[in-house]
Amino acid sequence: MSVATHSEGIGKSVLALDLRTNYHEASPADQSLTEGGDPIILLHGSGPGVSAWTNWRKVIPALADRWRVLAPDMAGFGFTERRADLVYDIKLWVKHLIAFMDATGIARANLIGNSFGGSLALAAALRVPERFGRLVLMGTPCDKFNMTPGLRAGWYYEPSLENMRAVMSLFPFDASIITDELVRERYETSLIPGAQEGLRKLLMKPNEDGDTPLSGMPAEVVARVTQPTLILHGREDRVIPVDMGLRLANHIPNAEFHQFGRCGHWVQAERHAAFIALARAHFS
């Protein structure tokens, strides 16, 4: 089956790190409103069929009344060009992010990162701190933890509508927020050749027996993050345990932590209004 070419996930494109990079962008109608405020770049997570659009479709317009907002598909994900010679790792993704900023004329940005996107935000802020202002991290790992049901299911995903719905049901607290439209859109995106490669490069193959140890950025490393950081986490997160958020908050010097009850891995969807209010306050 071919991928639907009319997908809303396909936005603008720009050449970054020699990759035709797909992204979405919105800005205030009155451009003077953006003066003095760094643009916001939204960094998506890494589940099957993920794209900037599926992660951020409702967030982009909610912030674009005040800020220039951009949401790229990072290398190996969504509708960004794939190349067989690329080795997917955090160094590549940081280089791709910086190249994307250069290509879109952004000298300095605020970052919102979801899960993998949160790890990428941390790595970029440490690598080139002068390019980044404030950070918002959601469902972001820190230090050692065991592979969760959500990550295990994502690693083993094989494309079908039924499999996509089963994997997605592990992400929110209340699976009723998963619509047929969202399942189909992520399923169609998962059909792109190489769509699982980026995810599987992030994670080791699950052990058949017993736990599979994983690691986010070490606590002693995140302790060097200087940017003001807002950390958001769902208490019932079955993808990245909530204690990861607490660990980040306890080690990033200038951090604030918010835990949401009856909330899973998708804070921006499950607690949309509160998420937008907290982000706006943080960036203001």
N, C-alpha and C positions, 0 to 999 in steps of 0.2 A: 504494500500500500504506500502511495506517495504522500508526502507531507502537504497539507493544505497550504497553498501559496497565498491565500487570502488572510492568513492568520493575523490577528491584531498584534501578535508578538513581533512582527516585522515593522521596524520603525525607520529611523534614519540610519545612515552608515557613514563611517569615517575610517581611513586607513591608520591603524595604530599597531606598531610593532610588525609592520608588513602584513597585518591581518585586517580584512574587511570586517570592521567591528559594528555590530548592530546595537543601536541604543535608542532610548526614548528621551525626549526633552520637552520641558514646558517652562515658561517664564511669566512674570506678571505682565499684564497688558500695558501697564504704565512702567516702562523700563527704569524710570527714576527710583522706583521702590527698591530696586536691587542694590542701589548705591550704598557702600559701606558694609554689605553683608556678603560673606563668601558663598559661592554656589554650594549646593548640596549634591553629593554623588551617592546614589543608592546602590549597595552591593548585595546581590542576591545570594541565596543559599545554594545547596548542591544536590537536592533530591532529584529523583528521576523526572525527566521532562521539565526541569526548572528553566526559567528564563527571567529576565528582568521584568517583563510584563506581568507574568503570573505572580511574582512576588510583590510588585509595587504599583499595580494598575490603579488602586484607590488612594495610594499615598501621594503619587506624583501631583495630581490636581489639588490635593489638600494642603500642599506646601508651596505650590507654584504661584500663589497669590502674593508671596513676599520674597521668594528666592528663585533664582535660576536652579532648576532641578534636572539632573541627568541620571539615567539608569542604564548602564551598559550590560550587555551579555559578555561575561568574561571568557577568555580563551577556553575552548572545550565545552562551552555551554550555550544553550539557546540557539540563536540564528547567526552567531558570529562565525566567520570562516574558520574551517579546520584545516590543519596541515599535518601530513603524516610525519614530518621531521621534528615536530615540537615535542619536548619533554615537559609534561605538566607537573609543576611543583610550585611552591609558594614564591620562589624567586621569579619564575616566569610570570605569575599572576601580578606580582608587584610591578614588574617591568611593563606589563600590559596596561595596568592602571595608570602609571605615570605617562606612558606613551599616549593613552587615550586623553588624559588631561592636556598634554601638549597639543594634540591634534584638534582639540575643541577650545583652545585658547584659555585654559584655566591655570592660573599661576598657583592658586591656593584654594583648597576646598574643605568643607565639612564633610564627614562621612557618616552614613548610616549603614551598618552591616548586619545582615541576618545570617546567623550560624557560620557557615564557611565565609560569608561576606564579613562577619565580625572578625574572624581570624585574619583575613586579608587586610582589613582596616588597621588592625594592630600592627601587622608586619610592615605595612606601608608607612604608618606613623612613626615607627622606630627607624625605618630605613632612611626616610627623607622627612624628618619632622618639620622642616620649614615649609613644606607643601601642604600641611594640614592644620586646620584650626581645632574644631571640636568633633568628638566622636560620640555616636550612639551605637551600642552593641546589644544585640538581641540573640538569646539562645546560643551564646558563644562559648566554646570549650576553653578550659585552662588546666594545664597539668594532666596527670594521668587519670583515666577512667576506663570502664569496661564498655565494650560495644553494646549499644542499646537495641531494643527491638526495632525502633525506627530506622536506625542506620543499617542493621542487618537486612531488613526487608528491602531497603533501597539498594544495597549492594547486589542482591540476588534478583532484582526486578528484571523481568523479560516482558517486552511490549505486548500489552493487551489492555482493553478497557477495564476488564475485571481485575487484573493485576494492579493497574494504576490506582483504582479505587481502594483496593486492599492496602496498598502502601500508604496512600494519602490519609487513610482512616487513622493511622498511628500518629499523625502530626498534630491535629487540634485536640482539645479536651472534648469538645462536642462535635462529632463527625457530621452532624446535620448541616454544618456550614459548607460542606463540600458539595458543590453543585455539579450536575451533569455536564454543564458547559466547561467548568474548570477541569474536570476529569478528562474530557475529550481534548481540550486544548493541550494539557500536559502530555496526554498520550500521543497526540500528533507530533509534538515537539520531540518526544522520546524516539520517534521513528527516524530522525535525522541520523545518517551514518556517523558513528563515533560518539553518539549522545551519552553513552554510559561511561566513556573512557575517562572524562574529567573526574567524575564521581569516584570511580574505582582507583584512580591515581591518588585520591585524597585518603583512602582507607585501605588497610590491608584486608586480604580475604578473610572472612570470618572462620574461626576454628570450628571444625565439625563437632568437637566435644569441649565442653567447658567454656570459660570466658575468653573473649578476645580483647587483649589490652590495647588501648589507644592513648594518644596524648595530644592535648592542645598545646598552646604556647606555654612554656614553663613559667611558674609564678615569679621566679627571680628575674625573668626577662620582661614580663609585663610591668614589673615594678619600675622599669625605666621609661614607661610611657608618661610624657609630660602634659599631653593635651587634656583639657577638661573632658571627662567621659561620663556619659549616662548609660547605665547598665540596666537592661530590662529582661525579665525572665518569667516564664510561666511556671507556677508551682508543680503542675502535672506534666511537665515536658518529658515525653518518652523518647526524645531524640538526643538532646543534650541535657543531662541532669541539672536541676536547679542549683545544686551546690557549686557548679562551675561558675555561675554568675556571682555567687557570694565570694568565691575564691578570687575572681577578678576584682571585685569591689574591695576586698581586703588587701590587695597588693598594688593596684593602680593608685598613685598618690592623690590625685584630684578626681575622685570617682564618687558617684551617687548611684544607689541601687534601689530598684523598685521590683517587688515580686507581686505577681498577679495570681490570685486564687482562681480555681476552676478555669485554668488557661494552660494550653499546651505550648507547642513550639512556634506558633504563628501569632505572636503578640500583635503585629500590625493588622491582622485580620480579626482576631478574637477579641481584642480590646482596642479597636480602631480609634475611637474618640479619645480615650485616655492616652494612647500612644501619640497621636497627633498633638495633643495639648502639651505633653511632656517634651516632645521634640521641639515644638515651637518655642517653649520657654527656655529650653537649653540653648537653642541657636540665637535667641534674642538677647 
